[in-house]
Amino acid sequence: MLKSFFKDTIIYGVASILPRIINLAMVAIFTMVLGKADFSDQTTWYVYAAFINVILTMGIETSFFRFYTSETDKNKVLTTSSVILLVTSGLFLIIGLLAGGYATTFLGFSDHRFIQILVIITVLDTLAVIPFAYLRVTGRPLRYMIIKIANVTVLFLVTAFLLLVVPGIHSDENVFLNFLGIHRGFKPGVIHIIIANLIASSTTLLIIAPELLKIKWKVDRVILLKLLHYGWPIMVGGIAFTINENLDKLLIQKLIDKESNGVYAACYKLGVFMTLYITAFRLGAEPFFFKHSHQENAKEKYSTIMTWFVIFGCIFLVFVTVFVDQLAGIIIKNEIYLEGLYIVPVILLANLFSGIYANLSIWYKLTDKTRFGMYISILGAVITIVSLYMFVPAFGIMGGAVATLFTYFVMTVISWFLGRLHYPVLYETGKILFFISVATVFCTLSFIMFRGNLLVNIGIFFLFLFLVLFVEKKEIENAFKKENI
């Protein structure tokens, strides 16, 4: 059983992390081909897609997991969940295509095809939600991983073909390319990135279609109400989370301009290094939290895990900051975007607090008080909106980074305080604050005083590592002597 658990964790981990890495590789292509304003457009397009996906899925995916495992007639849960999303997707498709022209103007795009394809893609992705969930709940992680990786691989290959290969083809006699409207003088743009997404989403739905064929299209009214009742708070929390993660990319272009937003969005991508670490950590930590929740020393283990999460997070923070120019040179292929690199340390720190908040969230998950997670997310969304309007006009794109950091810091403090009341864990708060503070000082010294001095920055990074080893010497020695966790 344990072997199966670790196998599934690794497979789902690959399915979660590998697409992020490939998406990071696509940033290099985007910055190579797109100007600042176009990069802003493709970023905001993805942001709107994220909002629509949260609304269309209505929290039904999580509801499906909840009731598929508890209900005796599992087919009713499968069919009812699928019908809900089919109906909402169908209605959205009709309304979205009819109102596409108005939406194009309202959302600030110049090409109506952006919205038309956005509507189609979000519908395709929504229709694939329950089949993917069905694969997971029935214990088929390998097929799940293969389809997920196939999706992002198709997306990467088609994007690279349209943006890098096609512009080098000068023949006007290529019938296939002429049919696609690609000819001499072809200039790749945002629309071709969107088309690549359409091809990838269509391919994914075709691959997973056999799961749809197993569904008997009937609706159970009782199950329907249960799914909707359980799902709506999740949807609200999802919208709030999406605001916290993405609203900055919408408001910066309105409060400043598209060019500034393009720079901000490109440099923001370097924060993915911290996100990858957090994702990998959560894949192992969250199952551990639930598995050990009834043990006598569970809270002590949670505290130790939090401390080491922060320590390794601080190591990532210092590493990316001291080598930010080298990493940016790999990912961002156009110097016009590099002017915004000063936001990267702030974004990394914001993502670290986001990870701390996620680890603190065990208190409301283990006590079945998940509504508090929704409340905190909504409060975070309000803070995000207010702080963006306060900081962006005053500090430019740095205001967006500061607003993100401020939001996750406040959410972390609130969750820590409420956790002490409902599920007290004696976290090593002093040590955690010490490492975050020292890491922040090291990053500040590196970025402001020694940026560009590779030798000094290498020294700063290893000095921080030495400090960690010195402070945690006993813990590390004990870890090698005896398994404490």
C-alpha positions as CSV (number, residue, x, y, z in Angstrom):
1,M,0.0,0.0,0.0
2,L,2.8,2.4,0.9
3,K,4.7,1.5,-2.3
4,S,1.5,2.3,-4.3
5,F,1.2,5.6,-2.5
6,F,4.7,6.7,-3.3
7,K,4.3,5.6,-6.9
8,D,1.2,7.7,-7.3
9,T,2.8,10.7,-5.6
10,I,5.7,10.6,-8.0
11,I,3.5,10.2,-11.0
12,Y,1.2,13.1,-10.0
13,G,4.3,15.1,-9.1
14,V,5.7,14.7,-12.6
15,A,2.2,15.5,-14.1
16,S,2.2,18.7,-12.0
17,I,5.8,19.9,-12.2
18,L,6.9,19.0,-15.7
19,P,4.2,21.1,-17.4
20,R,5.3,24.1,-15.4
21,I,8.9,23.6,-16.5
22,I,7.8,23.3,-20.2
23,N,5.7,26.5,-19.7
24,L,8.8,28.2,-18.4
25,A,10.6,27.2,-21.5
26,M,7.9,28.8,-23.6
27,V,8.6,32.1,-21.9
28,A,11.9,32.1,-23.7
29,I,10.0,31.7,-27.0
30,F,7.5,34.4,-26.1
31,T,10.1,37.0,-25.1
32,M,12.2,36.2,-28.2
33,V,9.2,36.9,-30.5
34,L,6.8,39.2,-28.8
35,G,7.1,42.9,-27.9
36,K,6.2,44.2,-24.5
37,A,2.6,45.0,-25.4
38,D,2.0,41.7,-27.1
39,F,3.5,39.9,-24.1
40,S,1.0,41.8,-21.9
41,D,-1.8,40.7,-24.2
42,Q,-1.0,37.0,-24.0
43,T,-0.5,37.3,-20.3
44,T,-4.0,38.9,-19.7
45,W,-5.5,36.3,-22.1
46,Y,-4.2,33.5,-19.8
47,V,-5.5,35.4,-16.8
48,Y,-9.0,35.7,-18.2
49,A,-8.8,32.0,-19.1
50,A,-8.0,31.2,-15.4
51,F,-11.0,33.2,-14.1
52,I,-13.4,31.6,-16.6
53,N,-12.1,28.0,-15.8
54,V,-12.7,28.6,-12.1
55,I,-16.2,29.9,-12.7
56,L,-17.2,27.2,-15.2
57,T,-16.0,24.3,-13.1
58,M,-18.0,25.7,-10.1
59,G,-16.0,23.6,-7.6
60,I,-17.5,20.5,-9.1
61,E,-14.2,18.7,-9.4
62,T,-13.6,18.7,-5.7
63,S,-17.3,17.9,-5.1
64,F,-16.9,14.9,-7.4
65,F,-13.9,13.6,-5.3
66,R,-15.9,14.2,-2.1
67,F,-19.0,12.3,-3.1
68,Y,-17.6,9.7,-5.4
69,T,-15.8,8.2,-2.5
70,S,-18.8,8.4,-0.1
71,E,-21.8,7.6,-2.2
72,T,-22.8,4.0,-2.9
73,D,-24.1,4.7,-6.4
74,K,-20.9,6.1,-7.9
75,N,-22.3,6.2,-11.4
76,K,-24.9,8.8,-10.3
77,V,-22.1,11.1,-9.0
78,L,-20.1,10.6,-12.3
79,T,-23.0,11.3,-14.6
80,T,-24.5,14.2,-12.6
81,S,-21.1,15.9,-12.3
82,S,-20.6,15.5,-16.0
83,V,-24.0,16.8,-16.9
84,I,-23.6,19.9,-14.7
85,L,-20.4,20.9,-16.5
86,L,-21.8,20.0,-19.9
87,V,-24.8,22.2,-19.5
88,T,-22.9,25.2,-18.0
89,S,-20.3,24.9,-20.8
90,G,-22.9,24.7,-23.5
91,L,-24.6,27.9,-22.2
92,F,-21.3,29.7,-21.9
93,L,-20.3,28.7,-25.4
94,I,-23.5,30.1,-26.9
95,I,-23.4,33.3,-24.8
96,G,-19.7,33.8,-25.3
97,L,-19.7,33.4,-29.0
98,L,-22.7,35.7,-29.4
99,A,-21.3,38.4,-27.1
100,G,-17.7,38.0,-28.3
101,G,-17.6,41.4,-30.0
102,Y,-18.7,43.2,-26.9
103,A,-16.3,41.2,-24.7
104,T,-13.4,42.0,-27.0
105,T,-13.8,45.7,-26.6
106,F,-14.6,45.5,-22.9
107,L,-11.5,43.4,-22.1
108,G,-9.2,45.6,-24.1
109,F,-8.2,43.3,-26.9
110,S,-7.9,44.4,-30.6
111,D,-8.7,41.0,-32.2
112,H,-12.1,39.4,-31.7
113,R,-10.6,36.0,-32.4
114,F,-8.9,36.2,-28.9
115,I,-12.3,36.0,-27.3
116,Q,-13.8,33.5,-29.7
117,I,-11.0,31.0,-29.2
118,L,-10.9,31.8,-25.4
119,V,-14.5,30.7,-25.1
120,I,-13.9,27.5,-27.1
121,I,-10.8,26.5,-25.2
122,T,-12.3,27.1,-21.7
123,V,-15.3,24.9,-22.7
124,L,-13.0,22.2,-24.0
125,D,-10.9,22.3,-20.7
126,T,-14.1,22.2,-18.6
127,L,-15.4,19.2,-20.4
128,A,-12.2,17.4,-19.6
129,V,-12.3,18.1,-15.9
130,I,-14.5,15.2,-14.8
131,P,-12.8,12.6,-17.0
132,F,-9.4,13.7,-15.5
133,A,-10.9,13.5,-12.0
134,Y,-12.3,10.0,-12.9
135,L,-8.9,8.8,-13.8
136,R,-7.5,10.0,-10.5
137,V,-10.3,8.6,-8.3
138,T,-10.2,5.2,-10.0
139,G,-6.5,4.9,-9.5
140,R,-5.1,5.4,-13.0
141,P,-2.3,8.0,-12.4
142,L,-0.1,6.8,-15.3
143,R,-2.8,7.5,-17.9
144,Y,-3.5,10.8,-16.2
145,M,0.2,11.8,-16.4
146,I,0.6,10.8,-20.0
147,I,-2.4,12.9,-21.1
148,K,-1.3,15.9,-19.1
149,I,2.2,15.7,-20.5
150,A,0.8,15.2,-24.0
151,N,-1.2,18.4,-23.6
152,V,1.8,20.6,-22.7
153,T,4.0,18.8,-25.2
154,V,1.6,19.5,-28.1
155,L,1.3,23.1,-26.8
156,F,5.1,23.6,-26.8
157,L,5.7,22.0,-30.2
158,V,2.9,23.9,-32.0
159,T,3.9,27.1,-30.3
160,A,7.6,26.6,-31.3
161,F,6.5,25.7,-34.9
162,L,4.3,28.8,-35.4
163,L,6.5,31.3,-33.6
164,L,10.0,30.1,-34.6
165,V,9.9,27.7,-37.6
166,V,7.2,29.1,-39.8
167,P,8.6,32.7,-40.0
168,G,11.7,31.1,-41.6
169,I,9.7,29.4,-44.4
170,H,9.6,31.7,-47.3
171,S,8.0,29.6,-50.0
172,D,4.6,30.9,-51.3
173,E,4.0,27.5,-52.9
174,N,3.4,25.6,-49.7
175,V,-0.3,24.7,-50.0
176,F,-0.8,23.7,-46.4
177,L,0.7,26.9,-45.0
178,N,-1.3,29.0,-47.5
179,F,-4.4,27.2,-46.3
180,L,-3.6,28.3,-42.8
181,G,-3.1,31.9,-43.9
182,I,0.7,31.7,-43.5
183,H,2.7,33.2,-46.3
184,R,5.8,35.3,-47.1
185,G,6.1,38.1,-44.6
186,F,4.2,36.1,-41.9
187,K,4.7,37.7,-38.5
188,P,3.9,35.5,-35.5
189,G,1.9,37.1,-32.7
190,V,-0.4,36.4,-29.8
191,I,-3.1,34.9,-32.0
192,H,-0.8,32.1,-32.9
193,I,-0.1,31.3,-29.2
194,I,-3.8,31.2,-28.7
195,I,-4.2,28.9,-31.7
196,A,-1.6,26.6,-30.2
197,N,-3.6,26.4,-27.0
198,L,-6.7,25.5,-29.0
199,I,-4.9,22.7,-30.8
200,A,-3.5,21.4,-27.4
201,S,-6.9,21.5,-25.7
202,S,-8.6,19.8,-28.6
203,T,-6.0,17.1,-28.7
204,T,-6.4,16.5,-24.9
205,L,-10.2,16.2,-25.1
206,L,-9.8,13.7,-28.0
207,I,-7.4,11.6,-26.1
208,I,-9.6,11.5,-23.0
209,A,-12.9,11.1,-24.9
210,P,-13.1,7.4,-24.2
211,E,-13.8,8.3,-20.5
212,L,-16.7,10.5,-21.7
213,L,-18.2,7.6,-23.6
214,K,-18.6,5.6,-20.3
215,I,-20.9,8.2,-18.9
216,K,-24.7,7.5,-18.8
217,W,-26.2,10.9,-19.3
218,K,-28.7,10.9,-16.3
219,V,-29.1,13.5,-13.5
220,D,-29.9,12.6,-9.9
221,R,-31.5,15.6,-8.3
222,V,-30.3,14.8,-4.8
223,I,-26.7,14.3,-5.9
224,L,-27.0,17.5,-8.0
225,L,-27.9,19.6,-5.0
226,K,-25.2,18.0,-2.9
227,L,-22.6,18.7,-5.6
228,L,-23.6,22.3,-6.0
229,H,-23.9,23.0,-2.3
230,Y,-20.5,21.6,-1.6
231,G,-18.9,23.2,-4.6
232,W,-20.0,26.8,-4.4
233,P,-17.7,27.8,-1.5
234,I,-14.8,26.1,-3.4
235,M,-15.6,28.2,-6.5
236,V,-15.7,31.4,-4.4
237,G,-12.4,30.5,-2.8
238,G,-11.0,29.7,-6.3
239,I,-12.0,33.1,-7.6
240,A,-10.4,34.8,-4.6
241,F,-7.3,32.8,-5.1
242,T,-7.2,33.7,-8.8
243,I,-7.5,37.4,-7.9
244,N,-4.6,37.0,-5.5
245,E,-2.5,35.3,-8.1
246,N,-3.4,37.2,-11.2
247,L,-5.2,40.5,-10.7
248,D,-1.9,42.4,-10.7
249,K,-1.3,41.5,-14.4
250,L,-4.7,43.0,-15.3
251,L,-4.5,46.2,-13.2
252,I,-0.9,47.2,-14.1
253,Q,-1.8,47.5,-17.8
254,K,-4.7,49.7,-16.8
255,L,-3.0,51.8,-14.1
256,I,0.3,52.2,-16.1
257,D,0.4,50.7,-19.6
258,K,0.7,47.4,-21.6
259,E,4.4,47.8,-22.1
260,S,5.0,48.0,-18.3
261,N,2.7,45.0,-17.8
262,G,4.7,43.0,-20.4
263,V,7.9,43.7,-18.5
264,Y,6.3,42.8,-15.1
265,A,4.7,39.6,-16.4
266,A,7.9,38.4,-18.0
267,C,10.1,39.0,-14.9
268,Y,7.3,37.6,-12.7
269,K,7.9,34.3,-14.4
270,L,11.2,33.9,-12.5
271,G,9.2,33.4,-9.4
272,V,8.2,30.0,-10.8
273,F,11.4,28.6,-9.2
274,M,9.9,29.1,-5.8
275,T,6.5,27.8,-7.0
276,L,8.1,24.6,-8.3
277,Y,9.7,24.0,-4.9
278,I,6.4,24.7,-3.1
279,T,4.5,22.4,-5.5
280,A,7.0,19.6,-5.0
281,F,7.0,20.0,-1.2
282,R,3.2,20.0,-1.0
283,L,2.9,16.8,-3.0
284,G,4.7,15.0,-0.2
285,A,3.7,17.1,2.8
286,E,-0.1,17.2,2.4
287,P,-0.6,13.4,2.4
288,F,1.8,13.2,5.3
289,F,-0.2,15.7,7.3
290,F,-3.4,13.7,7.0
291,K,-1.7,10.3,7.4
292,H,-0.1,11.3,10.7
293,S,-2.8,13.5,12.1
294,H,-3.9,11.0,14.8
295,Q,-0.4,10.3,16.1
296,E,0.5,11.6,19.5
297,N,3.5,13.7,18.3
298,A,1.8,14.9,15.0
299,K,2.0,18.6,15.9
300,E,5.7,18.3,16.7
301,K,6.2,16.8,13.3
302,Y,4.2,19.5,11.6
303,S,6.3,22.2,13.3
304,T,9.6,20.5,12.2
305,I,8.3,20.3,8.6
306,M,7.3,24.0,8.6
307,T,10.8,25.0,9.8
308,W,12.6,23.0,7.1
309,F,10.1,24.2,4.5
310,V,11.1,27.8,5.3
311,I,14.8,27.0,5.5
312,F,14.9,25.4,2.0
313,G,12.6,28.1,0.8
314,C,15.0,30.7,2.0
315,I,17.9,28.9,0.2
316,F,15.9,29.0,-3.0
317,L,15.2,32.7,-2.4
318,V,18.9,33.6,-1.9
319,F,19.9,31.3,-4.8
320,V,17.6,32.8,-7.4
321,T,18.3,36.4,-6.2
322,V,22.1,36.1,-6.3
323,F,22.0,34.4,-9.7
324,V,19.0,36.4,-11.1
325,D,20.9,37.8,-14.1
326,Q,22.2,34.3,-15.1
327,L,18.8,32.7,-14.8
328,A,17.1,35.6,-16.6
329,G,19.5,35.1,-19.5
330,I,18.3,31.6,-19.9
331,I,14.6,32.3,-19.6
332,I,14.1,35.8,-20.9
333,K,15.6,36.1,-24.4
334,N,15.1,39.8,-25.0
335,E,16.9,42.5,-23.1
336,I,13.9,44.9,-23.3
337,Y,12.3,42.9,-20.5
338,L,15.3,42.8,-18.1
339,E,14.6,46.3,-16.8
340,G,12.0,44.7,-14.5
341,L,14.3,42.2,-12.8
342,Y,14.2,44.2,-9.5
343,I,10.8,42.8,-8.8
344,V,12.0,39.2,-8.7
345,P,13.3,39.1,-5.1
346,V,10.0,40.5,-3.8
347,I,8.0,38.0,-5.9
348,L,10.1,35.2,-4.6
349,L,9.5,36.3,-1.0
350,A,5.8,36.6,-1.7
351,N,5.7,33.1,-3.1
352,L,7.5,31.9,0.0
353,F,4.8,33.4,2.2
354,S,2.2,31.8,-0.1
355,G,3.8,28.4,0.6
356,I,3.9,29.1,4.4
357,Y,0.2,30.0,4.3
358,A,-0.5,26.7,2.4
359,N,1.4,24.7,5.1
360,L,-0.4,26.6,7.9
361,S,-3.8,25.6,6.3
362,I,-3.6,22.1,7.8
363,W,-5.4,23.5,10.9
364,Y,-8.7,24.1,9.0
365,K,-8.3,21.0,6.8
366,L,-7.7,18.6,9.7
367,T,-10.5,20.2,11.8
368,D,-13.0,20.2,8.9
369,K,-13.3,24.0,9.1
370,T,-12.5,24.6,5.5
371,R,-14.9,27.6,5.3
372,F,-12.1,29.6,7.1
373,G,-9.9,28.9,4.1
374,M,-12.6,30.6,1.9
375,Y,-12.9,33.5,4.3
376,I,-9.1,34.1,4.4
377,S,-8.9,33.9,0.6
378,I,-11.7,36.4,0.2
379,L,-10.0,38.8,2.6
380,G,-6.8,38.3,0.6
381,A,-8.6,39.2,-2.6
382,V,-9.9,42.4,-1.0
383,I,-6.4,43.3,0.3
384,T,-5.0,42.5,-3.2
385,I,-7.4,44.9,-4.9
386,V,-6.9,47.8,-2.4
387,S,-3.1,47.4,-2.2
388,L,-2.8,47.3,-6.0
389,Y,-4.7,50.6,-6.4
390,M,-2.5,52.0,-3.6
391,F,0.9,50.8,-4.5
392,V,1.0,50.6,-8.4
393,P,0.4,54.3,-9.0
394,A,3.0,55.2,-6.3
395,F,5.7,52.6,-7.1
396,G,5.1,51.4,-10.7
397,I,5.5,47.7,-11.4
398,M,7.2,47.3,-8.0
399,G,3.9,48.2,-6.5
400,G,2.4,45.0,-8.0
401,A,5.1,42.9,-6.4
402,V,4.8,44.7,-3.1
403,A,1.0,44.2,-3.1
404,T,1.4,40.5,-3.7
405,L,3.9,40.2,-0.9
406,F,1.7,42.2,1.5
407,T,-1.4,40.1,0.7
408,Y,0.3,36.8,1.3
409,F,2.0,38.1,4.5
410,V,-1.3,39.2,5.9
411,M,-3.0,35.9,5.0
412,T,-0.1,34.0,6.6
413,V,-0.4,36.0,9.9
414,I,-4.2,35.6,10.0
415,S,-4.0,31.8,9.4
416,W,-1.2,31.5,12.0
417,F,-3.3,33.4,14.6
418,L,-6.5,31.4,13.9
419,G,-4.6,28.1,13.8
420,R,-3.4,28.8,17.4
421,L,-7.0,29.1,18.5
422,H,-8.4,26.0,16.7
423,Y,-5.5,23.6,16.2
424,P,-2.4,25.0,18.1
425,V,0.9,23.9,16.8
426,L,4.1,25.2,18.4
427,Y,5.9,26.4,15.3
428,E,9.4,27.6,15.7
429,T,8.3,31.2,15.0
430,G,11.5,32.8,16.2
431,K,13.7,30.6,14.0
432,I,11.4,31.0,11.0
433,L,11.5,34.8,11.3
434,F,15.3,34.7,11.8
435,F,15.9,32.8,8.5
436,I,13.5,34.9,6.5
437,S,15.0,38.1,7.9
438,V,18.6,37.0,7.2
439,A,17.7,35.7,3.7
440,T,16.1,39.1,3.0
441,V,19.2,40.9,4.1
442,F,21.5,38.7,2.0
443,C,19.2,39.2,-1.0
444,T,19.2,43.0,-0.5
445,L,23.0,43.1,-0.3
446,S,23.4,40.9,-3.3
447,F,20.9,42.8,-5.5
448,I,21.6,46.4,-4.5
449,M,25.3,46.4,-3.7
450,F,26.9,43.5,-5.5
451,R,24.7,42.8,-8.5
452,G,26.8,41.8,-11.5
453,N,29.7,40.6,-9.3
454,L,29.4,36.9,-9.8
455,L,32.3,36.0,-7.5
456,V,30.9,38.0,-4.5
457,N,27.4,36.6,-5.1
458,I,28.6,33.1,-5.1
459,G,30.3,33.9,-1.8
460,I,27.0,35.4,-0.5
461,F,25.1,32.2,-1.4
462,F,27.6,29.8,0.2
463,L,27.8,32.1,3.3
464,F,24.0,31.7,3.7
465,L,24.4,27.9,3.3
466,F,27.1,27.9,6.0
467,L,24.8,29.9,8.3
468,V,22.1,27.3,7.8
469,L,24.5,24.4,8.5
470,F,25.8,26.2,11.6
471,V,22.4,27.0,13.1
472,E,20.9,23.6,12.3
473,K,24.0,21.5,13.0
474,K,22.4,19.5,15.8
475,E,19.2,18.9,13.9
476,I,21.1,17.7,10.8
477,E,23.3,15.4,12.9
478,N,20.2,13.9,14.6
479,A,18.6,13.4,11.2
480,F,21.5,11.2,10.1
481,K,21.6,9.3,13.4
482,K,17.9,8.6,13.7
483,E,14.8,9.2,11.6
484,N,12.8,11.8,13.5
485,I,9.9,12.2,11.0
